Amino acid sequence: ADERGPTAAGEDEARAWEAVLAVDDGAWLGQIADSKLVDNSYEGTYGDGGYGAKASQKLVHVRGKDFRHEKTKKKRGNYRGGTIDLG
């Protein structure tokens, strides 16, 4: 067997699906003092009744290059959401 590679075939498959993390989330989440800052989602900040709640629900699943395309498609339509909070 190769010195760098796994010794068993089962390990090779398990290692292929292992996520590579650049930042250890657990270490940094413990350093956040204000509990409001832990949730960075739209719903966590504004709730379900905010101006962009409907757009957030649709666009939160879009990733990468497709985000710009989907965002532009949503901007073409008229606003059909809830009340606009000016406060």
N, C-alpha and C positions, 0 to 999 in steps of 0.2 A: 504494500500500500504506500501511497505517497505520504511523505512526512507532514505536509500541510493539510492534506485532505482527511476526511473521516475514514474510520476503519470499517464501518459496516454500511451496507446499502441503505438501511432505514435512517441512519443519521444524516445521510446526504439529502434525502427528501425533507426531513425536519428542518435542516439548516437552510434550505432554499426558501422556506416560508417564514423564517424568522425576520421580524421587522428590524430595520436599522434606524436607531434613534440618534440624532445629532445632539439633542439636549435631554437631560434627565428631568422629566416633568416633576417627579416627586420632590426632588431637591429644591426646585424653584417655587413650587406651589406653597411650600412651607414658609417661605420668606415674605409672602404677601400679607401685609398687616390688615388692610381693609377687606372684609369679606365680599363687598360689592364688586371688587375688581377681579375676583376669581372667575366669574361668568362673563365672558366677553361677547356673548351672542346678543342679537337684537332683542330677543324676548327677555333676556336677563336685564337689559338696560331700560327698555321702554315698555315692556309688557306686550300683551296681545292686541291692545287697542291703539297702538301708535300709528303714525302716518305711513310708515313703510312696512308694517307687519305682514301684509299680503305679499309684497314683493320679497321680503325676507324669506317667507315660507317657500316660495318658488325658486329663489336663486341660491338658497343655502346649499343645495345639492349640486350645483353647477361648479365645476372646477376647471382651472386652466384657461386655455385659449377660447373655449366655448362661452366663458362668462361674459366677455365683451359682446358677443353676438346675441346672447339671450338678454342681456341688459338693454341693448339697443332695441330689440323687439318689444320689450315691455314699455319702453319710453314712447313708442309710437302710439299706443292706445291712450284713451282718456283715463283720468283717475276715477276709480270706482271703489275706493277703499272707505274707511271709516272717517270719523270726524277729525279735522286737522287741529291739533293742539298747539296753540300759539304761546303757551305759558311755559 
